[in-house]
């Protein structure tokens, strides 16, 4: 399937399901996973404008505006004549086009769908009485779709099942997107803000944004979600991960330059012998195409200057997103040095700051539960331990991921033991995550200040603490 064919479609995926069975559970989670990866997905409750004819809108979505139909078969799917008619329409369209059908057997076996046994037999007993003229077409459609070969839940965790479906869709569409953690909580509002900036800033304006926050707070994850959702809008795109760490390695900057050039040139290799050679090539290729560039974990502006040079002639409409622990990273002086304003024709408001805040306590607990249990419906006997364990993670999603995953499938006694150990000896992996922000402090003065606050002022009033530190000439 050519990329140009995909880009002409309004949607990549049409999602067909029985609302009463899975709308607020499995199908909602699948829809969210697809959208977060930039896969444009149609589902009737969100995509149909009020007042429009629902049948006509769905028919248009299937026949003209999507490349793949995902059909979610649940226990009561066959009870819905709407779903059965929709399935007939999807399969008829498949016969006359390149439309792809991906059956998903959520809590039923393919043989039950094919042979109409169990709950499907019960549904057809009713249909025989009320819709005799359509029954054979529906039976044939169910037999046909069951023979296609699809995705079956079986004994897998639901979360892993969704990830497998998403990967299959990506493979069928030949879409390139970045991996991020399977459980995302509380990021949608900020992702929406960044997407609005990308859209409203205008097609002819160059812009740069800083996604800032403490280490482990989720900056990179948010940048990846935004990247995945917006790459179809740009001619070329690249995400350079771990800029701070990689640039410190021998020839690290040259490796980053090679990746950037290869990404923008769609995989074409280009020999770079030194940093200056790379800078010249980067300036040459960003001049003639709209690019989306993400620079992950930038600790100082000098790294960007060494990577890309100065007076970079970005093509109008290009956008640059930086993730950093430093909220003051972008400044007017840097902007004037970095951008060739004349060559870029218009630089709009140019810089934008997006700060990642800590998750609410309920969101932290929800995220922990997803990693520890694979769902958010937790027994009260485990909830007390979960709340206590979450407190040891410093409000950081990355720390929650490490601790939750380590306790997955463990007994309550194991949880109790882990909690007692954490209260005495902090988990080494969590310590590494929490240390990220400490190591990023610029000098010993700031590091000593942080250590004094941690040792002496935890739980104290902020104004009281500031007054004491001012008196000690710390601030």
SULJOMO-V684173 format. One record per residue. N is the residue number from 1. PHI is phi in degrees with one decimal (999 if undefined). Layout:
BEGIN
[[N:PHI] [N:PHI]]
END
This chain:
BEGIN
[[1:999] [2:-71.8] [3:-62.8] [4:-63.5] [5:-64.4] [6:-63.2] [7:-65.6] [8:-78.8] [9:-84.6] [10:-67.9] [11:-128.3] [12:-79.8] [13:-130.5] [14:-104.3] [15:-102.9] [16:-108.2] [17:-161.1] [18:-91.4] [19:-56.6] [20:-63.2] [21:-82.2] [22:-134.0] [23:-55.8] [24:-99.3] [25:-130.3] [26:-58.2] [27:-64.4] [28:-64.6] [29:-67.3] [30:-64.8] [31:-58.2] [32:-62.2] [33:-63.1] [34:-64.8] [35:-65.1] [36:-63.2] [37:-93.9] [38:78.4] [39:-90.9] [40:-69.3] [41:-127.1] [42:-96.4] [43:-137.4] [44:-61.4] [45:-75.1] [46:-109.7] [47:-92.9] [48:-93.0] [49:-69.1] [50:-60.1] [51:94.7] [52:-79.7] [53:-71.9] [54:-61.9] [55:-61.2] [56:-64.0] [57:-64.7] [58:-67.0] [59:-61.4] [60:-65.3] [61:-62.2] [62:-75.4] [63:-79.8] [64:-126.2] [65:-121.1] [66:-143.1] [67:-103.3] [68:-131.6] [69:-110.5] [70:-97.3] [71:-108.0] [72:-93.0] [73:-92.3] [74:-119.7] [75:-59.2] [76:-104.6] [77:-55.8] [78:-69.6] [79:-73.5] [80:-95.9] [81:-66.2] [82:-61.7] [83:-64.0] [84:-65.1] [85:-65.3] [86:-63.6] [87:-63.3] [88:-58.3] [89:-63.3] [90:-62.6] [91:-69.8] [92:-65.8] [93:-66.4] [94:-62.1] [95:-67.2] [96:-106.8] [97:-153.6] [98:-95.2] [99:-60.7] [100:-102.1] [101:-116.0] [102:-119.7] [103:-74.5] [104:-122.6] [105:-98.9] [106:-74.5] [107:-131.1] [108:-135.7] [109:-89.4] [110:-53.4] [111:-65.9] [112:-66.4] [113:-71.1] [114:-64.6] [115:-97.7] [116:51.3] [117:-109.0] [118:62.1] [119:-63.5] [120:-70.6] [121:-64.8] [122:-61.8] [123:-63.7] [124:-73.9] [125:-60.6] [126:-70.1] [127:-64.7] [128:-59.8] [129:-82.3] [130:-108.4] [131:-135.4] [132:-56.7] [133:-69.9] [134:-100.8] [135:-56.6] [136:-65.0] [137:-63.3] [138:-66.4] [139:-62.4] [140:-62.4] [141:-64.4] [142:-65.1] [143:-63.8] [144:-65.1] [145:-70.9] [146:-68.3] [147:-82.2] [148:-65.8] [149:91.3] [150:-135.0] [151:-108.1] [152:-119.7] [153:-64.1] [154:52.1] [155:-99.3] [156:-71.9] [157:-65.6] [158:-59.2] [159:-63.3] [160:-67.7] [161:-59.7] [162:-63.8] [163:-62.0] [164:-65.6] [165:-64.4] [166:-60.6] [167:-61.4] [168:-63.8] [169:-63.8] [170:-58.9] [171:-63.1] [172:-70.2] [173:-91.9] [174:57.4] [175:-90.4] [176:-105.6] [177:-147.3] [178:-95.1] [179:-78.8] [180:-143.8] [181:-53.1] [182:-69.1] [183:-109.9] [184:-120.3] [185:-131.3] [186:77.9] [187:-97.6] [188:-57.2] [189:-58.5] [190:-71.9] [191:-58.7] [192:-62.2] [193:-60.2] [194:-67.6] [195:-61.0] [196:-64.0] [197:-62.1] [198:-63.3] [199:-80.6] [200:-81.2] [201:-67.5] [202:96.7] [203:-70.7] [204:-107.6] [205:-111.4] [206:-85.5] [207:-146.0] [208:-135.6] [209:-130.3] [210:-114.6] [211:-92.5] [212:-117.1] [213:161.2] [214:-69.5] [215:-61.7] [216:84.9] [217:-81.5] [218:117.1] [219:-60.8] [220:-65.7] [221:-60.3] [222:-62.7] [223:-61.8] [224:-66.3] [225:-62.0] [226:-60.9] [227:-58.7] [228:-60.7] [229:-76.5] [230:-115.5] [231:-59.8] [232:-64.7] [233:-87.1] [234:-120.5] [235:-72.6] [236:-143.2] [237:-157.6] [238:-158.9] [239:-123.9] [240:-99.4] [241:-88.6] [242:53.7] [243:-60.3] [244:-58.2] [245:-70.8] [246:-66.1] [247:-66.3] [248:-84.6] [249:-75.4] [250:-63.8] [251:62.6] [252:-62.9] [253:-64.4] [254:-65.2] [255:-63.5] [256:-63.9] [257:-63.5] [258:-62.6] [259:-63.7] [260:-59.8] [261:-66.0] [262:-61.9] [263:-62.3] [264:-68.9] [265:-90.8] [266:59.4] [267:95.0] [268:-70.6] [269:-84.0] [270:-145.9] [271:-74.2] [272:-122.1] [273:-101.9] [274:-158.8] [275:-62.1] [276:-62.2] [277:-61.4] [278:-65.8] [279:-60.1] [280:-62.0] [281:-69.3] [282:-61.3] [283:-61.0] [284:-66.3] [285:-86.5] [286:-80.2] [287:-69.7] [288:-114.3] [289:-154.9] [290:-75.1] [291:-120.0] [292:-110.6] [293:-121.8] [294:-116.1] [295:-109.6] [296:-92.6] [297:61.3] [298:-101.4] [299:-100.2] [300:-151.9] [301:-67.2] [302:-59.8] [303:-63.6] [304:-67.3] [305:-62.2] [306:-69.5] [307:-76.2] [308:-123.1] [309:84.4] [310:-124.2] [311:51.2] [312:-78.1] [313:-86.3] [314:-58.5] [315:-66.7] [316:-51.3] [317:94.3] [318:-71.1] [319:-131.9] [320:-122.2] [321:-119.7] [322:-114.7] [323:-107.4] [324:-157.2] [325:-83.8] [326:-100.6] [327:-72.3] [328:-101.0] [329:-61.7] [330:-88.4] [331:-141.6] [332:-60.5] [333:-64.2] [334:-63.3] [335:-59.5] [336:-66.2] [337:-79.6] [338:-72.4] [339:-95.7] [340:-86.3] [341:-60.7] [342:-69.1] [343:-70.1] [344:-84.0] [345:61.3] [346:-148.7] [347:-120.1] [348:42.0] [349:-78.7] [350:56.7] [351:-89.5] [352:-141.9] [353:-112.9] [354:-124.1] [355:-101.2] [356:-87.5] [357:-91.9] [358:-65.1] [359:-68.9] [360:-65.4] [361:-58.0] [362:-67.1] [363:-71.0] [364:-61.4] [365:-66.4] [366:-62.7] [367:-65.1] [368:-59.7] [369:-62.5] [370:-61.6] [371:-75.2] [372:-81.0] [373:-116.3] [374:83.6] [375:-162.4] [376:-107.0] [377:-97.6] [378:-112.5] [379:-63.9] [380:-61.5] [381:-63.5] [382:-94.0] [383:-62.9] [384:-63.0] [385:-66.2] [386:-59.5] [387:-60.9] [388:-67.8] [389:-65.7] [390:-60.4] [391:-62.6] [392:-83.7] [393:-101.0] [394:62.7] [395:74.2] [396:-99.5] [397:-55.9] [398:-65.0] [399:-67.8] [400:-62.6] [401:-62.2] [402:-63.6] [403:-71.0] [404:-61.3] [405:-65.1] [406:-68.6] [407:-101.2] [408:-60.0] [409:68.3] [410:-87.7] [411:-76.2] [412:-61.6] [413:-63.6] [414:-67.1] [415:-64.0] [416:-61.5] [417:-63.4] [418:-63.2] [419:-65.1] [420:-62.3] [421:-67.9] [422:-62.6] [423:-68.9] [424:-101.5] [425:-131.6] [426:-58.9] [427:-60.9] [428:-63.0] [429:-68.6] [430:-67.9] [431:-59.4] [432:-61.9] [433:-67.7] [434:-66.7] [435:-74.7] [436:-53.7] [437:-68.8] [438:-62.5] [439:-64.7] [440:-80.1] [441:-64.8] [442:-73.3] [443:-146.1] [444:-63.9] [445:-58.6] [446:-65.9] [447:-66.1] [448:-65.6] [449:-61.9] [450:-62.2] [451:-63.9] [452:-63.6] [453:-63.1] [454:-63.7] [455:-79.0] [456:-116.4] [457:-123.9] [458:-60.5] [459:87.1] [460:-81.6] [461:-62.6] [462:-64.5] [463:-62.9] [464:-60.3] [465:-61.7] [466:-61.9] [467:-62.2] [468:-62.2] [469:-67.4] [470:-60.9] [471:-68.0] [472:-95.7] [473:59.4] [474:-81.8] [475:-102.6]]
END
